[in-house]
């Protein structure tokens, strides 16, 4: 049984009758949001060996006194169908605490996970300091009960970036590729086969991340990146290229497959109509016998299409290189690869200045 189905049954069999006795007709929400492969539906037969069990968070309107319900919840079992119960906690560092029933307001729940409340509006810093994995778990986790929409509006607000923020993170994603793309051939030409392979793998991951951005899907963290990528429309054409590039023994072949992937992604970016289209074909890298894609052209056209004053000021403050290319660190998970930063709301919020945002 999947974690989502286990949690749904636990809610229906155990939690809902008790909540109905305490709250009567007063509104509440019950959901399964937060960490865990089961939240995004990627758990399997291996998952129950740790941190697996029914999870239910209860959300009340701010005007409802939570204490009667909190007291009643202490009578709930600590296991269900042979699995320990995990209640949604807003105090544990990872968002969950075994055996501690949690009753929160929607504001408290989202502030604990994000560091801000979507219902209060978004700052640019809120979007850029929130990793896509966190947004995925908050928007993909199942809601078992929410007739009053206590969670719905906030989840809808998190579905995707505003267009100019989307342009910015897309440009930053293309810039990551543009910055490393020539190194597959440079290292390979020097006989550094291992270095060329490592850079190829990095570029495949960056191209996969771009595919998520193009298809308006929040990318999960590395364990489930390939699984989630396989569900994208672009994966049909890109997967054979990525597999061939990663297994190639010659750097010329790696370059060929990466450039083909880049062209597919450039065409897909053009189809979004977020900016003036560019020629998606590859080109020679300066005078060297190296081919690269359309990354630089896409960075320029996406940045030029941004009209939001705050995003434009950010780009201006970040400055540029002597060759006219922008400096765009992007969102926090485009700039930082540390799990301990990306899973900690306090550390993520302090990352703003590193991303070029005001302190």
Secondary structure, 3 states (H helix, E strand, C coil): CCHHHHHHHHHHHHHHHHHHHHHCCCCEEEECCCCCHHHHCCCCCCHHHCCCCCEEEEEECCCCCCHHHHHHHCCCCCEECCEECEEECCCCCCCEEECCCCEEEHHHHHHHHHCCCHHHCCCHHHHHCCCHHHHHHHHHCCEEECCCCCCHHHHHHCCCCCHHHHHHHHHHHHHHHHHHCCHHHHHHHCCCHHHHHHHHHHHHHHHHHHHHHHCCCCCCCHHHHHHHHCCCCCHHHHHHHHHHHHHCCCHHHHHHHHHHHHHHHHHHHHHCCCCCCCCCCCEECCCCCCEECCHHHHHHHHHHCCCCHHHHHHHHHHCECCCCCECCCCCHHHHCCCHHHHCCHHHHHCCCHHHCCCC
